[in-house]
Amino acid sequence: MRTQTTSYFARLFAGDLSAFGGPVTDEAVAGHIRAEQMSLVLGYSVGIMLANACNAGVLVVALWHSPDLKLALIWAAIVAGAAIAFGLQSHAARRITKPQFVSRRAMHRLVRNAFILGAAWGTVPVAFFVNASTGGQLVITCLCSGMLAGGALAFATIPIAAIAFTAPIFAGIAICLGRNGDPAFLLIAFLVVVYGSVLLRSVFVNSIAFARRVMRQIEAERTVRQDSLTHLPNRVAFNETLDAALKRLALSGEEFAVLLLDLDRFKEVNDKFGHPAGDEFLVQIASRLQRCTRAAEHVARIGGDEFALVMANRARPEDALEIAERFVAAFDEPFQIEGRQIVGATSVGIVLAPRDGSTQLDIMKNADTALYRAKKAGPGTVCFFEEADDRSSRDRKALQSDLEGAVARNELFLVFQPFLDLDGNRITGFEALLRWQHPQRGLVPPSEFIPIAEQTGLIHEIGEWVVRRACATVAEWPEEIRVAVNFSAAQFHNNGLLQIIVQALADAKIAPHRLEIEITESMLLSKYASAASVLNALLELGVTVALDDFGTGFSSLTYLRKLPFSRIKIDQSFIRDMLVQPDCAAIVKSVIGLARDLRIGVVAEGVETADQLEYLRQIGCDEVQGCLISRPVSADGVLALLDPKKLRATYAA
């Protein structure tokens, strides 16, 4: 019972209308309603405070010949000064963007201030009415009646504040009129009670209607500002929150932080277990992330697996880091989805405004840059934006800009690394490797420009160029020689990929079996559903398909069973250590045996020594590739490598 009573009074003095029989809401909606109520009060406050100051002056004039003049002057100075100060404060507050959430504590302060002001006016009839002249008494009556009406108007949407303001005035009038035996004053007392009751009833009716109107508005705005899956704020709402924070920064200097999060395994979960599991994964993540923040702050889902948070009034890096670490820790426990335990992780990039930017564009760009560095460092990493990040980001942008015209400027070229057949000691084909000769930077490593091409979509244009150039080049080689081209996951987003390959073969006038497509296990993991149909179509066409970097993923055997590969390429990490680590040797032997049983060819990558070559020959590997055979050569150097006499002399057993 005591708990219920305490809860009721907590809701009552927080302005919650449920305490008066109004609609029941959760704290988030109640906070938004309080924000709207507070905004209206601030809108009226300047005029009301000026009226208070003016009324205090009128009271002094009315009591000019009263023996209580000195006390009235002190009272008027205090009330007028406080009113002017509060009015100026309210005017400054109105210039700042309207808050989206107001706490119960802020509403408690408003109710307290309303009571103090009402009490100040409630003392007027008690202290000054008896010794005032008839005209003075009339002025006091009018002033108190006017303040009752003004208070009801100012707090028309907050019943508890209206009661806190008017109750002391009613009490003061009752005390004053009760001490006077004149029947006329009893009539005035009766009228004050009637008018006050009407005013308060209007306050209750208006406030409940106002709350319901705000709730309908919130519900309507949810369709525009709420993510339909997770029920978190969406990008529109996030941009509005960020814009409001920037306005507060400009007007009052209120600093803030922005945290940008990216999930590290969402695509893997989505592709491996299906979209329903991916959706449930996001819902559970959203719930955990929101529990890490304060009631007034809301994590927003601004992309497929990207979340963001504006931390208002947080200037210290330690505060932002604490929340970021909570986000990371939220992924410590596995997620239970459709009877499975799924492990997730997130990376976080942090910017502090205005240190790291004072515009929406700069803040989000720098947050993305910090997140990029965090993701490169590994799952669960938190990174603040640094100036070095900005330089790195600008360098990446410049490289991207240069890459956009690299094909047209003939800066891209192919080199070719051979495959050596161990049975016949002959070259059976070449892997086409892309290179970029930048006019100022020199030779740019593929590890630098390929990720940029994939992120920007330039990979489609570049990938088409590579296929066409490789096919045109192999047309000049002997008929039995094939060329292998690497494909990334991003290229399988291109619906016209199959047609590009068919057209490249037709233009070069080569047989489909002379083109080999190399794909990695990681590519299959992210694009298996769409890749399967394209790969099967290529196999039906006659193009061969090789699974690259075999052994580095965790679903290799599943793919071998479901997709008819022509070859598998054993990753060079196993080849490098197979002569010194028994487990690597066992893996290489097992893969070769498995491939033989499945009638799939095997290529060993990264062969660098004669001992490695001899060992692979003994255990029945089909082909090898590596620096021992040849480093990548230009198209002009291919024919020299195809000289059989040179090969027999160099690689004979």
N, C-alpha and C positions, 0 to 999 in steps of 0.2 A: 504493500500500500504506500509506504514511504517513497519507494522507488518511482511509483506511478505519479505521486504528487510532485516529486522533484523533477521528473521528466516534463510534467505539464507546465510547471513554472519556467523551466528552461525554454520550452517552446513559446510560452506566453511572452517572456521578455526578449526573445529573439525576433518577435514580430511574426511568428508563424501563424497563419490564419486558421490552421487546424485547431488551435486553442480556442477559437471562437466559433467552431462548427464549420469552418471553411474546408476546402479540398486538402486532402493529405498528400504530401509530396515527399520524395526522397531529398537528401541534403543537397545534391547537385542542382535539382530544380528549385528548391527553396532558396539556395544561394543566388540563383539567377533572378528569382522574383524579388529578393531583397535588393539586388543591384538595380532593378527597374524602379523599385520604391525609393531607394536612396537617390536615384537620378532625378526623380520628380521633386523630392524634398529640396535637393540642391538647386533645382530650377526656381522654386519659390523662395528660397532662403534669402536671397539678396534683397528682394522687395519686402519680405517680412521683417528682416532685420532693420532696414531703413525705416519701416513703419514703427518698429519698436523705439528706435532712436527719436523719431519725430514725436511719438506719443509721450515719451519721457519728458521731452521739452514742453509739450502741451500741459502735462501734469504740473510741472514747475510753475508755469504761468498761472494755472488755475489756483495754485496754493500760494501765490505771491504774498498775500496778506495774512496767511495762516501762520500760527505760532510754530507749525511743523515745517516751515520753509527750509531751514538749514538741513534737516533730515531728508527732506524731499530732494534738495540739491545733491546731497551725497548719493542718495538712491539713484537719481536720474543719471548722474555721472557714471556710476558703476554699470547700470543697465545699458546706457547709450554706448559707452566704450566697449563693453562686451559684445553688443549687437554689431557695431561697426567692424570690430576685429573678426567676428565670426562671418560677417557678410563678405569681407575681403578674402578670407580663407575659402569660403564656398565658391566665390567667383574664380579664384585660382584653380580650385578643384574641377570646376566645370570646363575649364580650358583643356584639361587633360582628358584623354579618351575615356569614355564611360566604361567602368569595369564590367566584366562579364560575370563576376561572382563576388558577393559580399558575405563576409563571415558573420556568425552569430555575435561575436565580440564587437564588431563594428556596429551592429544594430543595438547592442546593449548600450554602447556609448551614445548613440542617438537618443534612445529613450531616456537615459540619464540627463542629457543636456536639455531635452524637452521638459523634463520635470523641474530642473533648476530654473529654467526661464519661466515656466508656469508659476513656480513658487514665488519668484520675484514679483510677478504681477498679482499673485494671491495676497501678498502682504500689503498691497496698496490700500484696499478698502479697510483692512484691519487697522493699519497704522495712521491713515490720513483722513478717513471719512468723517469721524466724530468732530474734529476741530475745523473742518472745512466749511466755507460758506455754502449757502444753498446752491449757488452756481457751481461752486467747486465740487459739491456732492454729485451734482448732475453730470459734470465732466467725468468724475471718477466712475460713475455708473456706465456712462457711454464708453469710456476707455476699456473697462473690464468686459463689457458686452462685445465690443469690437475685437478684443483679443481672443475671446471665446470663438467668435466666427473666424478670425484669421487663423487660429490654431487648428480648427476643424478643416479649413481649406489646405493649410500647409501639410497636415498629416492625414489627408483624406484617404490614403491607401494603407495607413499603418495604425490600426485601432489602438494598440497598446501605447503608441507614442501620443496619439490624440488624447487618450485618457490621462497619461502622465502629465500632459500640458494643461488640460482643462480642469482636472480634479482639484489642484491647489486653488485655482481661481474660483471655482464653485464654492470651495470651503471658505475662502476669504469673504466672498459675498454673503454666504450664509451666516458667518460669524458677525459680519457688519450689520446686516439687516435684522438679525435676531436680537441685537442689542438695542435696536431702535423700535419704539412702540408705535410709530406712525403707521396706520393702516395702508397708506399709499405705498410705503416701502414693502409691506407684505405682498401687495399686488405685484410690485416690481419683482420680488423674490419668486412669486409664482410664475411670472412671465419668463424669468431667467431659466427656471427649471424646465418649463415647456420648450422654450427655444433650444436649450442645451440638449434635451432629450431628442428633439428632432434632428439636431446637428449630429449627435453621436450615432443615431440610427442610420443616418445618411452615410456616415463614415463606414459603418459596418457593411452596409449594402454595397457601397462603392468599392470598398477594398476587396470584398469577395469576388465581385464582378471583374475587378481589375486583375486579380490573381488568375482567375479562369481564362481571361483574355490572354495573359502572358503565357499560360500553359498551352493554350491552343497555338499561339505564335511559335513557341518552342517546338511543339510537335510538327508544325508545318515546315519549320526551318530544318528539321532533322533530315528531311528528304534531300535537302540541298547541301547540308553541312555535316551529315553523318555518314560514315561508311556503312553500307548496308549489311556487310558480313560481320564485322567485329563490333559495330555500334560505337566505334571510336570516332572522334572528329576526323573529317577527310581533309584533302589538300586545300579545299576552299576555306574551311574553318581555320586550318593552320595558318594560311596566308593572312587571314583577317587578324588572328591573334598576334602574329609577328608584326603586322602593320601597326596594330595598337601599341605593342611594346616599343616600336620605333618612335611613335608619336610621344609616348610618355618620356622616352629618352630625350627627345628634342625639347620638350616643354619643362620637364622637372629634373632631368639628369638621372632618372631611374635606370640603372644598368641592368642587364639581363644576360642570360646564356641560352644558347640553342644547342640541343643534342640531336644528332642524326644517327639512326641505327639501321643496320642492314643485317638480315638473317643470313647465316652461313650455310644452311643446309636446306633451305626451303625448296629450291628447284629439284634437289635430289629426292626429297620426300614426295613432292608433287608428281614427279615422273615415275618414281618407283612404285608408289602405293596408290596413285590416282588422285584426281582433283578433289573428291570428297574428303579424303584424308588430309590433303593439303589445306583445305578450307578449315577443317577442325583444328589442325595445327596452328593456323593463324588465330583462330578464336581463342584457343588456350593461351597462346603467347600474349595476345592483347589483354587478357584478364590479368596475367601475371605482371605485365609491364605497368598497367594502370595502378596496381596495388603498391607499386614502388614510389608513387608520387603523392603530393599533397592533394587535398580535396579540390583546391582552386585550380590545380594544374591538370591538364589532360594530354596524355600521349595521343598523337594523331597518326593515322595510317595514311601516308602520302603517296604510296606506290604499292606495287604487288607485294614485296617483302621488305618495304622500307617504312620506318616509323620515325617520328620526330617529336620533340618537346621544346616548348618555350618556357624557360624558368624565369618568371618575373621577379624583379627586385633581388637578384642573386649576383653580386659583383665578384665574390671570392671564387677563385678556381677550385678551392677545396669543396665548396658546396656543390658545384657541378660535378666534380669527380665522385663525390659520395653517391649522388643519384645514378651516375653512369655505372658505378660498381654494383649498385643494387640491380640495375638492369642486367648486367652480366651474370650476377649471382642467381637471378631468376631462372636461368637455364641450367642450374646445377642438377636439379631433379629431372629425370626423363619424363617425357610426355606420354600419357596413356591414350593411344588412338586406335580404335577398332581392334582392341585386344593386343596391340603391339606396344612395345616400349621404344619410343623414338627420342634420340638424343639431339638436342638443338644447341645452338650457340649464336651469339651476336657480337658484332664489332660496333664501336661507338666513336664518332667524331664530335668534338666539342669546339664551339666558338664562343667568345666572350665579347659582347657589344658594350661600348663602342671600340674596344681595343682591336678587334678583328674585323670591323666593318660597321658602317652606320646606314647602309641601305640593304633592302631585302635581297638584291642581286648579289652584293658582296658577301653577305652573311651566308647565304645558301651555297654560294660557290666555294667559300672557304670551309664550310662545314663538310661539303662533299670531298674536298681535298684532304681534310683531316681524316675522314672516314676511309678514303682510298688508302692512306698510309696505314691505318689501323687494320684493314683487311689484308694488306700485304704482310703485316707482322704476324697474322694468324688469328684464329677464332678466339673470342673473349678478350680482345685487346681494346684499350681505350686510348685515344690520342687527342691531344689539344692541337689546334691549328698553330702552326709556326711559320715564320717568315720563309724558312727554307722550303716549306710545302708550297708556298706561293710561287717561289722561283721554279720549283719542279713542275707545278701546274702550268705556268706560263710556257715552260719549255715543251711540255707535252702538247699544249695547244698549238705552239708554233710547228711542232713536228707533224701534228695532225693537218694543219693548213698546208704544209709542204707535201704531205702524202696525197692530198686530194688531187694534185696535178701530176703526180709522179708517173702515172701510166702515160698520160698525154705527152710528157716531156722525155719519154724513153729512158727514165732513170732506173727502172726495174729490169732485172735480167735473171736468167736461170743458170745454175750450175748443176752438174750431174755427178752423182756418186754411184759407182757400179755395184751390181750384185754378181758374185762369183759362184758358179755352180761347182760344187766340190767333186762330183763324179767325173765331169769332163774337163775340169780346170778351164772353164770358158765363161765369159761374161754373158749373162742372159738378159740383162736389162740395167736400167739406171733409175735412180730416184731423183726427180727434179726438185731442186732446192731454190727457194726464192731469195734474191739479194736486192738491196737497194743502195745504189751509188748516189749519195746526196751531193749536190754541187759544192756545198760549204762544209758539211759535217763529215764528208767522206763515206766510208762503208758503214751503214747503220745496221746493227745486228737485228735479225728477225725477232728476237725476244723483246725488242723495244717497239718495233712498228706493227707487228702482227696483232698484239693486244689492242692497240689503238684502232687498227682497221676493223677488228671484231666489234669493239664498243661503238664505233661510229657508223657501221654499216658499209664502210668502204671495202670490206672483205669480199662483197659480192662482185664489185667491179674488178678488183684485183684477182679474185679467184677465177673469174671468167677469162681474164687475160692469161693466167698461168695455164689453164687447161688448153686454151687455143695455141699458145706458144709451145707447150710441151708436145701437143699432137703434131703441129707443123714441123717441129724438130725431129721427132722420131720417124717421120715420113722419109727423112733423108738417110736413115740408118738401115742396116740389113733387116730383112723381113722377120727374122727370129728374135729380134731385140725388142723388149717392151720398155715402157716408161711408166714410173709410178708417181702419182701426184697426191700430196697430202690434202685432206679436207678437214675443216674445223666444224665444230657444232653450229657456229653462227651461219655457216653456208647452207645448212639444211633448213634455215628459215626462208630461203629463197624458193618460192614455188616453181620457178622456171629452171631449177638446177638441172633436171633431167634433160630438158630440151637444149640447154646450153651444151651439155656433154655430147648429145646426139649431133648437134650442129657442128661442133668442133671436129668430131670424127669424120663427118661428111666433107667438111671443107678441106681437111688434110688428106682425105681419101686413104685412110688406113683402116685395117681390120679392127673391130672392137676389142679383140683379145690382146692387142698390143698396148692398151691403156689399162693401168691398174690404179684403183682408188684406194688410198690408205686412210683408214679412220682409226681413232683411238678408243679405248674403253671409256674414257671420261666423256667422249662425245656421245657414245651410245647411252651412257647413263643419263645425260641431259636431254637427248633428242631421240630416244629409242623408238617411240611411237611413230614419229614422222619419218625417221631414218629407215625403218624396216621396209616400208613400201618402195622407197626410192632405190634402196640397195637391191631388193628383189627384182625391180624393173631393170636395173643395170646388169644384173646377172643373166636375166633372160635375153638381154641385148647381146651379151657375150663379153662385157667388160669384167675383168677380174677384180676382186675385192680382197684387201689384206687388212688384218687386225694388227695395228701398230702398238708398240709398248706393251706387249702381252705380259701379264703377271703383275702389273702395277695397280690394277683395279681389284674389285672383289666379286665380280659377277661374270668372270670370263667364261666359265663352263656353260652358264646359261646362254650366253650369246653364241657360243660355238654350236650349241644344240639347235638354236632357233634360226640362225642365219648361216647359209652355206658359203663360208669364206673359202677363198682359193688358197690363201696363205696366212700364216701368223708370224709375226716378227717378235722374237724374244728380246725383251728390253736389255739394253747394254749394261745395266747395273748388275744383272746376273752373269753376263759374259765376262765382265771385268773381274769378278771375284770367284769365278767357278774353280779356278786352279788352286785357290788358297782357302776357300771356305767350303767344306763338304756339303752344307745345306744348299748352297747355290748350285753346285755340281749336280746334286740330286734333283733340284727343280728343273735344270736344263735337260737332264736325261728324261725326266718324266714328261716334260712338254713335248720333246721329240718323239717319245713313244706314243703319247696320246695322239699327236698329229698323224703319225704313221697309221695308227688304227683307224682314224677318221678320214684318212686319205687326203690330208691337207698338207701343203708344202710348208716348210719351216725356213725362216731366214734369221740368222743370228746377227744382231746389230753390235757395233762397237768392237770389232775384232782388231786388236792392235799388235799382237805378238804372234810369232810363228808357232809357239807352244799352244796358244789358244786355237789357232787354225788347225793344228794337228789333232788336238783333242776333239774338236767338233767333227773332224773328218772320221775319227774312229767311232764316235757314238751315232753316226748316221745323219748328221745335219745336212739338209739339202743345199742351202745357199748361205753365204756370209757376206757381210758388208762392214766396212770399217777402213781406218787409215792404213792398215797393213796392205789392203788391196789397192786402195787409191784414195787420196783426198778428193773432194769435189773438184771437177774440172769444167771448163767452159765447153760449149757445144763443139768448138773447133778441136778440142782435145779428145773428144770421144772416140773418133776413128782410130787415133793412135793407140788407145787402150784396147781396141778390138783386135789388134794384131795377135793372132793365136801363138806365134812363135815366142813373142815376148812373155805372154802369160805362162806358157809351159816352162820357160826357163826360170821364171820367178817363183811360181807357186807349185811346182811339181813336188809330189810327196817324197 
